[in-house]
Amino acid sequence: TAISNEIKRQMEEAMKTDSSKSYWLHDEDLGGENFSSITNSSQFYINADGRLVIVFAEGEVAPMFMGEQEFVMPESIWK
């Protein structure tokens, strides 16, 4: 839950600061397809700084033109 909430927070912040970004959080046309949480099959890796990075494939949480999406978690979320 904490990781999913952090991803949503980062998505909202990105949309506020850059009008060209659009994430599927509140799209009424998508209904249940909006991002709600990570799953057991969500992709991740640990970056060179030792931080957890959650990765979404192109078109999974945003329009395909935005490409693959990565969200770096603050250490306080996963430690």
C-alpha positions in Angstrom: 0.0 0.0 0.0 2.8 2.4 0.9 4.5 1.9 -2.5 1.3 2.2 -4.5 0.4 5.4 -2.6 3.9 6.8 -3.3 3.5 6.0 -7.0 0.2 7.8 -7.1 1.7 10.8 -5.4 4.5 10.9 -7.9 2.0 10.6 -10.8 -0.1 13.5 -9.4 2.9 15.7 -8.8 4.2 15.0 -12.4 0.9 15.9 -13.9 0.8 19.2 -11.9 4.2 20.3 -12.9 4.1 19.1 -16.6 0.9 19.4 -18.5 2.2 17.0 -21.2 2.1 14.1 -18.7 -1.0 12.1 -18.2 -1.4 9.0 -16.0 -4.4 6.8 -15.7 -5.5 7.5 -12.2 -9.0 9.2 -12.5 -10.0 8.5 -16.1 -13.7 7.7 -16.1 -13.5 6.1 -19.5 -11.1 3.5 -18.1 -13.1 2.6 -15.1 -11.4 -0.3 -13.4 -8.3 0.0 -15.6 -7.0 3.0 -13.8 -3.9 2.4 -11.7 -4.8 1.5 -8.2 -1.9 -0.6 -6.9 1.1 -2.7 -7.7 0.7 -6.4 -8.0 2.8 -9.5 -7.4 3.8 -9.3 -11.1 4.9 -5.7 -11.0 8.4 -5.2 -12.3 11.1 -3.6 -10.2 14.9 -3.2 -9.8 17.4 -1.7 -7.4 19.2 1.2 -9.0 22.9 2.2 -8.6 22.1 4.3 -5.6 20.5 1.3 -3.9 16.9 2.7 -4.3 13.9 0.6 -5.2 12.5 1.5 -8.7 9.0 0.3 -9.8 8.8 -0.1 -13.6 5.7 -0.1 -15.8 5.7 -1.1 -19.4 4.8 1.3 -22.2 1.0 1.9 -22.1 0.5 0.2 -18.7 -0.2 3.3 -16.5 0.0 6.1 -19.1 -0.5 6.7 -22.8 2.0 4.8 -25.0 3.7 8.0 -26.2 5.1 8.5 -22.7 7.0 5.2 -22.9 8.1 3.0 -20.1 7.5 4.6 -16.7 9.7 4.3 -13.7 9.1 5.5 -10.1 12.0 5.7 -7.7 10.9 5.0 -4.1 12.3 7.0 -1.2 14.1 4.8 1.3 11.6 5.5 4.0 9.0 3.6 1.9 10.7 0.3 1.6 13.2 0.1 4.4 
